[in-house]
């Protein structure tokens, strides 16, 4: 992933409905985006839809978000995390 002057934004749950729009908005604004997903294959649709930004979009697999340190690698170099995952309301 290439980096530009605006830097990297980390978007968790990048393949979710709201997060995917958020990823696109950051990319449109000139940021590089590192998105986390539970499985890389679940982001295939997002990556395909945003293929024109391939040089600024990175997908990182975080299979179990409950594991201590699960996001340690994903947050490196991304000073602006944007969490979009939430607990379901019952």
N, CA, C and O atoms as a MOPAC input file, in Angstrom:
PM7 MOZYME 1SCF
protein

 N      0.84700 1    -1.17400 1     0.00000 1
 C      0.00000 1     0.00000 1     0.00000 1
 C      0.89000 1     1.23300 1     0.00000 1
 O      1.81600 1     1.35100 1     0.80200 1
 N      0.59400 1     2.13800 1    -0.90500 1
 C      1.35800 1     3.38300 1    -0.92900 1
 C      0.76400 1     4.35400 1     0.08400 1
 O     -0.43400 1     4.33100 1     0.36700 1
 N      1.62000 1     5.19700 1     0.61300 1
 C      1.17300 1     6.18100 1     1.59400 1
 C      1.30700 1     7.56500 1     0.97900 1
 O      2.25200 1     7.84600 1     0.24200 1
 N      0.36600 1     8.40300 1     1.29000 1
 C      0.42600 1     9.76800 1     0.78400 1
 C      0.50500 1    10.72800 1     1.95700 1
 O      0.64300 1    10.30300 1     3.10400 1
 N      0.41800 1    12.00200 1     1.68000 1
 C      0.56600 1    13.01200 1     2.70300 1
 C     -0.49200 1    12.98900 1     3.79300 1
 O     -0.23800 1    13.46600 1     4.89900 1
 N     -1.66800 1    12.44900 1     3.51300 1
 C     -2.73900 1    12.44600 1     4.50500 1
 C     -2.60100 1    11.31200 1     5.49900 1
 O     -3.20600 1    11.37200 1     6.57000 1
 N     -1.83500 1    10.29100 1     5.19300 1
 C     -1.60800 1     9.20500 1     6.12800 1
 C     -2.59500 1     8.06100 1     6.00600 1
 O     -3.38100 1     7.97700 1     5.06200 1
 N     -2.52400 1     7.18400 1     6.99400 1
 C     -3.30700 1     5.94600 1     7.00500 1
 C     -4.40000 1     6.04300 1     8.06000 1
 O     -4.17000 1     6.51700 1     9.17200 1
 N     -5.57900 1     5.59200 1     7.69600 1
 C     -6.68700 1     5.48100 1     8.63000 1
 C     -7.01100 1     3.99700 1     8.75700 1
 O     -7.09400 1     3.28900 1     7.75400 1
 N     -7.19300 1     3.52900 1     9.97900 1
 C     -7.57800 1     2.13900 1    10.22400 1
 C     -9.08400 1     2.08200 1    10.42500 1
 O     -9.62400 1     2.76200 1    11.29700 1
 N     -9.76300 1     1.27000 1     9.61500 1
 C    -11.20800 1     1.08100 1     9.74200 1
 C    -11.45700 1    -0.37700 1    10.10200 1
 O    -11.15600 1    -1.27900 1     9.32000 1
 N    -12.00500 1    -0.60000 1    11.28300 1
 C    -12.28800 1    -1.96700 1    11.70500 1
 C    -13.60900 1    -2.43200 1    11.09200 1
 O    -14.51200 1    -1.63400 1    10.84000 1
 N    -13.69900 1    -3.73900 1    10.86100 1
 C    -14.90900 1    -4.28300 1    10.25900 1
 C    -15.18200 1    -3.68200 1     8.90200 1
 O    -16.32500 1    -3.36200 1     8.57700 1
 N    -14.13300 1    -3.52500 1     8.10300 1
 C    -14.18900 1    -2.76700 1     6.85800 1
 C    -15.20900 1    -3.27500 1     5.84600 1
 O    -15.64600 1    -2.51200 1     4.98400 1
 N    -15.59400 1    -4.53300 1     5.92900 1
 C    -16.53000 1    -5.07700 1     4.95400 1
 C    -17.98800 1    -4.91000 1     5.38500 1
 O    -18.89300 1    -5.36400 1     4.68500 1
 N    -18.21900 1    -4.27000 1     6.51600 1
 C    -19.59000 1    -4.02000 1     6.96900 1
 C    -20.25300 1    -2.91300 1     6.16600 1
 O    -19.58700 1    -2.16500 1     5.45000 1
 N    -21.55100 1    -2.81700 1     6.28800 1
 C    -22.34100 1    -1.86500 1     5.50300 1
 C    -21.87900 1    -0.42400 1     5.71700 1
 O    -21.57500 1     0.27700 1     4.75200 1
 N    -21.82500 1     0.01300 1     6.95000 1
 C    -21.41200 1     1.38900 1     7.24600 1
 C    -19.92000 1     1.56700 1     7.00300 1
 O    -19.49100 1     2.57200 1     6.43700 1
 N    -19.13800 1     0.59300 1     7.43100 1
 C    -17.68000 1     0.70400 1     7.29500 1
 C    -17.24900 1     0.77900 1     5.83500 1
 O    -16.32600 1     1.52500 1     5.50900 1
 N    -17.89200 1     0.02600 1     4.95400 1
 C    -17.50600 1     0.05300 1     3.54200 1
 C    -17.69000 1     1.44600 1     2.95300 1
 O    -16.85900 1     1.90800 1     2.17100 1
 N    -18.77000 1     2.10900 1     3.32500 1
 C    -18.98500 1     3.49000 1     2.86900 1
 C    -17.95400 1     4.42900 1     3.48100 1
 O    -17.50000 1     5.37600 1     2.83700 1
 N    -17.59000 1     4.15700 1     4.72800 1
 C    -16.58100 1     4.96200 1     5.41400 1
 C    -15.22400 1     4.79800 1     4.74000 1
 O    -14.50500 1     5.77600 1     4.53100 1
 N    -14.87600 1     3.55500 1     4.40200 1
 C    -13.62200 1     3.28300 1     3.69500 1
 C    -13.58300 1     4.07300 1     2.39700 1
 O    -12.58900 1     4.73100 1     2.09000 1
 N    -14.66400 1     4.00500 1     1.64100 1
 C    -14.71100 1     4.72400 1     0.36700 1
 C    -14.58500 1     6.23400 1     0.56800 1
 O    -13.90700 1     6.90500 1    -0.21000 1
 N    -15.22300 1     6.76700 1     1.58900 1
 C    -15.15500 1     8.21000 1     1.85300 1
 C    -13.72200 1     8.64300 1     2.18500 1
 O    -13.25500 1     9.67000 1     1.69300 1
 N    -13.02800 1     7.86400 1     3.01700 1
 C    -11.63700 1     8.19000 1     3.32900 1
 C    -10.76100 1     8.11600 1     2.08500 1
 O     -9.91000 1     8.97900 1     1.87200 1
 N    -10.96700 1     7.08700 1     1.26000 1
 C    -10.19400 1     6.96000 1     0.02500 1
 C    -10.48000 1     8.13200 1    -0.91500 1
 O     -9.55900 1     8.69600 1    -1.50500 1
 N    -11.74800 1     8.49400 1    -1.05200 1
 C    -12.12600 1     9.64200 1    -1.89100 1
 C    -11.45500 1    10.92800 1    -1.40500 1
 O    -11.11800 1    11.80500 1    -2.20100 1
 N    -11.26700 1    11.02700 1    -0.08900 1
 C    -10.66100 1    12.22300 1     0.50000 1
 C     -9.14000 1    12.20700 1     0.42100 1
 O     -8.48500 1    13.15800 1     0.84800 1
 N     -8.57200 1    11.12600 1    -0.12600 1
 C     -7.13200 1    11.07500 1    -0.32900 1
 C     -6.33200 1    10.33800 1     0.72200 1
 O     -5.10300 1    10.32800 1     0.66500 1
 N     -7.00500 1     9.71800 1     1.68700 1
 C     -6.30800 1     8.93900 1     2.70700 1
 C     -6.00100 1     7.54000 1     2.19300 1
 O     -6.64600 1     7.06100 1     1.26000 1
 N     -5.02400 1     6.89200 1     2.79500 1
 C     -4.81100 1     5.46000 1     2.62000 1
 C     -5.60500 1     4.78100 1     3.72400 1
 O     -5.71400 1     5.31300 1     4.82800 1
 N     -6.16000 1     3.61100 1     3.43300 1
 C     -7.01000 1     2.92300 1     4.40300 1
 C     -6.50100 1     1.50700 1     4.63000 1
 O     -6.23500 1     0.76100 1     3.68700 1
 N     -6.37400 1     1.15700 1     5.90100 1
 C     -6.11900 1    -0.22500 1     6.30300 1
 C     -7.40200 1    -0.69700 1     6.97400 1
 O     -7.80700 1    -0.17400 1     8.01200 1
 N     -8.02400 1    -1.68200 1     6.37100 1
 C     -9.28500 1    -2.19800 1     6.89800 1
 C     -9.10500 1    -3.57600 1     7.49400 1
 O     -8.41000 1    -4.42100 1     6.93000 1
 N     -9.73700 1    -3.80200 1     8.64300 1
 C     -9.67800 1    -5.13900 1     9.23200 1
 C    -10.96900 1    -5.89500 1     8.93900 1
 O    -12.05500 1    -5.31900 1     8.87000 1
 N    -10.81300 1    -7.18900 1     8.77300 1
 C    -11.93400 1    -8.10400 1     8.55100 1
 C    -11.62200 1    -9.40600 1     9.28200 1
 O    -10.46600 1    -9.67600 1     9.60700 1
 N    -12.63200 1   -10.20000 1     9.53500 1
 C    -12.39300 1   -11.47800 1    10.22000 1
 C    -11.82400 1   -12.52700 1     9.28200 1
 O    -11.11100 1   -13.42900 1     9.72200 1
 N    -12.12700 1   -12.42100 1     7.99700 1
 C    -11.49600 1   -13.30400 1     7.00400 1
 C    -11.27800 1   -12.49500 1     5.73500 1
 O    -12.14600 1   -11.72600 1     5.32100 1
 N    -10.11700 1   -12.67200 1     5.12100 1
 C     -9.77900 1   -11.88800 1     3.91800 1
 C    -10.79400 1   -12.09000 1     2.80800 1
 O    -11.12100 1   -11.14600 1     2.08800 1
 N    -11.29800 1   -13.31000 1     2.66000 1
 C    -12.24300 1   -13.57500 1     1.57400 1
 C    -13.53400 1   -12.77700 1     1.73400 1
 O    -14.21200 1   -12.50000 1     0.74500 1
 N    -13.88000 1   -12.40400 1     2.96200 1
 C    -15.10400 1   -11.62800 1     3.17800 1
 C    -14.96900 1   -10.19900 1     2.65000 1
 O    -15.96800 1    -9.49200 1     2.51900 1
 N    -13.75700 1    -9.77500 1     2.35000 1
 C    -13.53300 1    -8.42300 1     1.83600 1
 C    -13.40600 1    -8.39000 1     0.32000 1
 O    -13.17000 1    -7.32500 1    -0.25000 1
 N    -13.55700 1    -9.52900 1    -0.34600 1
 C    -13.38200 1    -9.57500 1    -1.79700 1
 C    -14.29000 1    -8.57500 1    -2.52500 1
 O    -13.84400 1    -7.89200 1    -3.44700 1
 N    -15.53400 1    -8.48900 1    -2.12300 1
 C    -16.46900 1    -7.56600 1    -2.76200 1
 C    -16.04700 1    -6.11600 1    -2.58000 1
 O    -16.13900 1    -5.31400 1    -3.50900 1
 N    -15.58300 1    -5.78500 1    -1.38000 1
 C    -15.11700 1    -4.43200 1    -1.09900 1
 C    -13.89300 1    -4.09800 1    -1.94100 1
 O    -13.81700 1    -3.02600 1    -2.54100 1
 N    -12.94000 1    -5.01600 1    -1.98300 1
 C    -11.71200 1    -4.80100 1    -2.74900 1
 C    -12.03800 1    -4.64400 1    -4.23700 1
 O    -11.47200 1    -3.78200 1    -4.91000 1
 N    -12.93400 1    -5.46200 1    -4.73900 1
 C    -13.33300 1    -5.35600 1    -6.14700 1
 C    -14.02000 1    -4.01800 1    -6.42800 1
 O    -13.72900 1    -3.36000 1    -7.42700 1
 N    -14.92800 1    -3.62400 1    -5.54200 1
 C    -15.67900 1    -2.38100 1    -5.74700 1
 C    -14.77600 1    -1.14900 1    -5.68600 1
 O    -15.05000 1    -0.13600 1    -6.33000 1
 N    -13.70400 1    -1.24500 1    -4.90900 1
 C    -12.79600 1    -0.10800 1    -4.74000 1
 C    -11.45500 1    -0.34500 1    -5.42500 1
 O    -10.42600 1     0.16300 1    -4.97900 1
 N    -11.46800 1    -1.10900 1    -6.49800 1
 C    -10.22400 1    -1.48800 1    -7.17200 1
 C     -9.43000 1    -0.28800 1    -7.68700 1
 O     -8.21000 1    -0.37600 1    -7.82900 1
 N    -10.09500 1     0.82000 1    -7.96500 1
 C     -9.35900 1     2.00000 1    -8.43600 1
 C     -8.46800 1     2.58700 1    -7.34700 1
 O     -7.59800 1     3.41200 1    -7.62900 1
 N     -8.68600 1     2.15700 1    -6.09600 1
 C     -7.86200 1     2.60800 1    -4.97600 1
 C     -6.90900 1     1.52100 1    -4.48800 1
 O     -6.40400 1     1.59900 1    -3.36800 1
 N     -6.66300 1     0.52300 1    -5.30600 1
 C     -5.88000 1    -0.64300 1    -4.87300 1
 C     -4.54000 1    -0.27000 1    -4.25000 1
 O     -4.06100 1    -0.96500 1    -3.35400 1
 N     -3.93200 1     0.81800 1    -4.71400 1
 C     -2.62700 1     1.21100 1    -4.18300 1
 C     -2.72100 1     1.84500 1    -2.79100 1
 O     -1.70200 1     2.01200 1    -2.12000 1
 N     -3.95400 1     2.20500 1    -2.34700 1
 C     -4.11300 1     2.84800 1    -1.04000 1
 C     -5.04100 1     2.09000 1    -0.11000 1
 O     -5.42000 1     2.60800 1     0.94100 1
 N     -5.41400 1     0.87000 1    -0.47900 1
 C     -6.30900 1     0.05800 1     0.34200 1
 C     -5.61600 1    -1.23400 1     0.72800 1
 O     -5.17000 1    -1.99100 1    -0.13500 1
 N     -5.52900 1    -1.48300 1     2.01300 1
 C     -4.92900 1    -2.70400 1     2.53600 1
 C     -5.95200 1    -3.39000 1     3.43900 1
 O     -6.58800 1    -2.74400 1     4.27200 1
 N     -6.10300 1    -4.69300 1     3.27000 1
 C     -7.01200 1    -5.47700 1     4.10500 1
 C     -6.17700 1    -6.36200 1     5.02300 1
 O     -5.27800 1    -7.07200 1     4.57300 1
 N     -6.48500 1    -6.30900 1     6.31400 1
 C     -5.77800 1    -7.10400 1     7.32000 1
 C     -6.77200 1    -8.03000 1     7.99900 1
 O     -7.83500 1    -7.59500 1     8.44000 1
 N     -6.43000 1    -9.29300 1     8.08000 1
 C     -7.29200 1   -10.27300 1     8.71900 1
 C     -7.05300 1   -10.29700 1    10.22300 1
 O     -5.92200 1   -10.45900 1    10.68300 1
 N     -8.13200 1   -10.13400 1    10.98100 1
 C     -8.11800 1   -10.26200 1    12.43700 1
 C     -9.22900 1   -11.25200 1    12.77600 1
 O    -10.36300 1   -10.85100 1    13.03500 1
 N     -8.90300 1   -12.55000 1    12.77600 1
 C     -9.94200 1   -13.56600 1    12.89300 1
 C    -10.66900 1   -13.59200 1    14.23700 1
 O    -11.85200 1   -13.93000 1    14.28700 1
 N     -9.99100 1   -13.24600 1    15.31100 1
 C    -10.62200 1   -13.28000 1    16.63200 1
 C    -10.31100 1   -11.98100 1    17.35300 1
 O     -9.21500 1   -11.79900 1    17.88400 1
 N    -11.27400 1   -11.08700 1    17.36800 1
 C    -11.04600 1    -9.76900 1    17.95300 1
 C    -10.97400 1    -9.79700 1    19.47500 1
 O    -10.63200 1    -8.79100 1    20.09600 1
 N    -11.29300 1   -10.94000 1    20.08300 1
 C    -11.26100 1   -11.04100 1    21.54700 1
 C     -9.88900 1   -11.43200 1    22.08100 1
 O     -9.66400 1   -11.39100 1    23.29000 1
 N     -8.98100 1   -11.80700 1    21.20700 1
 C     -7.63400 1   -12.20900 1    21.61200 1
 C     -6.83400 1   -10.96300 1    21.99000 1
 O     -6.79000 1   -10.00100 1    21.22300 1
 N     -6.20200 1   -10.97300 1    23.16800 1
 C     -5.36800 1    -9.81800 1    23.51700 1
 C     -4.31600 1    -9.56200 1    22.43300 1
 O     -3.63300 1   -10.48300 1    21.98400 1
 N     -4.19900 1    -8.31900 1    22.02900 1
 C     -3.22500 1    -7.94800 1    21.00100 1
 C     -3.68900 1    -8.22000 1    19.58400 1
 O     -2.89100 1    -8.11500 1    18.65300 1
 N     -4.95800 1    -8.56800 1    19.39000 1
 C     -5.46300 1    -8.93300 1    18.06600 1
 C     -5.23000 1    -7.83500 1    17.02600 1
 O     -5.03500 1    -8.13400 1    15.84800 1
 N     -5.24700 1    -6.58300 1    17.44500 1
 C     -5.10700 1    -5.46500 1    16.50800 1
 C     -3.71900 1    -4.84100 1    16.52100 1
 O     -3.49500 1    -3.82500 1    15.86300 1
 N     -2.78700 1    -5.43000 1    17.25700 1
 C     -1.45300 1    -4.82800 1    17.39400 1
 C     -0.79400 1    -4.53200 1    16.05800 1
 O     -0.28200 1    -3.43100 1    15.85100 1
 N     -0.79900 1    -5.48900 1    15.15600 1
 C     -0.16200 1    -5.28100 1    13.85100 1
 C     -0.96700 1    -4.31600 1    12.99000 1
 O     -0.39700 1    -3.50200 1    12.26300 1
 N     -2.28200 1    -4.40600 1    13.07000 1
 C     -3.13800 1    -3.57600 1    12.22600 1
 C     -2.98800 1    -2.08900 1    12.54800 1
 O     -3.08100 1    -1.25400 1    11.64800 1
 N     -2.75900 1    -1.74900 1    13.80900 1
 C     -2.69100 1    -0.33300 1    14.17700 1
 C     -1.32600 1     0.30200 1    13.94100 1
 O     -1.19800 1     1.52500 1    14.00800 1
 N     -0.30700 1    -0.50400 1    13.66600 1
 C      1.03000 1     0.05100 1    13.44300 1
 C      1.01300 1     1.01300 1    12.25900 1
 O      0.61000 1     0.65400 1    11.15200 1
 N      1.45400 1     2.23200 1    12.51500 1
 C      1.53100 1     3.23400 1    11.46500 1
 C      0.20600 1     3.87200 1    11.11400 1
 O      0.13100 1     4.66900 1    10.17900 1
 N     -0.84100 1     3.53500 1    11.84800 1
 C     -2.16200 1     4.11300 1    11.58300 1
 C     -2.58800 1     4.94100 1    12.79100 1
 O     -3.25900 1     4.42800 1    13.68700 1
 N     -2.20900 1     6.20700 1    12.82500 1
 C     -2.49100 1     7.02100 1    14.00300 1
 C     -3.95900 1     7.39200 1    14.18200 1
 O     -4.32800 1     7.97200 1    15.20300 1
 N     -4.80400 1     7.06500 1    13.20100 1
 C     -6.20500 1     7.46400 1    13.28600 1
 C     -7.12800 1     6.26100 1    13.12300 1
 O     -7.71100 1     6.07700 1    12.05500 1
 N     -7.27200 1     5.43200 1    14.17200 1
 C     -8.20500 1     4.30200 1    14.04600 1
 C     -9.65100 1     4.77800 1    14.01900 1
 O    -10.01500 1     5.72500 1    14.71700 1
 N    -10.46600 1     4.12400 1    13.21500 1
 C    -11.87800 1     4.45800 1    13.08500 1
 C    -12.68400 1     3.18700 1    13.30000 1
 O    -12.99800 1     2.48600 1    12.33800 1
 N    -13.02700 1     2.87400 1    14.56700 1
 C    -13.74600 1     1.63000 1    14.83100 1
 C    -15.20400 1     1.70500 1    14.39700 1
 O    -15.91900 1     2.64300 1    14.75000 1
 N    -15.63600 1     0.71400 1    13.63400 1
 C    -17.03000 1     0.69600 1    13.18900 1
 C    -17.76800 1    -0.55000 1    13.64600 1
 O    -18.97700 1    -0.65800 1    13.44000 1
 N    -17.07500 1    -1.48300 1    14.25700 1
 C    -17.73600 1    -2.68000 1    14.77500 1
 C    -18.40300 1    -2.32700 1    16.09500 1
 O    -17.92600 1    -1.47000 1    16.83900 1
 N    -19.49200 1    -2.98700 1    16.36600 1
 C    -20.19100 1    -2.74300 1    17.63100 1
 C    -20.83600 1    -4.02600 1    18.10200 1
 O    -20.98500 1    -4.98100 1    17.34000 1
 N    -21.21200 1    -4.03500 1    19.35400 1
 C    -21.92100 1    -5.19000 1    19.89500 1
 C    -23.37000 1    -5.10800 1    19.42800 1
 O    -23.96800 1    -4.03100 1    19.41900 1
 N    -23.93200 1    -6.25600 1    19.03900 1
 C    -25.34100 1    -6.24000 1    18.63900 1
 C    -26.24800 1    -5.88700 1    19.82200 1
 O    -25.96100 1    -6.26000 1    20.96000 1
 N    -27.30700 1    -5.19100 1    19.56000 1
 C    -28.27200 1    -4.85000 1    20.59400 1
 C    -29.32500 1    -5.93200 1    20.60500 1
 O    -29.87200 1    -6.28100 1    19.55900 1
 N    -29.61500 1    -6.46700 1    21.78000 1
 C    -30.63700 1    -7.53100 1    21.89800 1
 C    -31.88900 1    -7.00400 1    22.54000 1
 O    -32.85200 1    -7.75000 1    22.72000 1

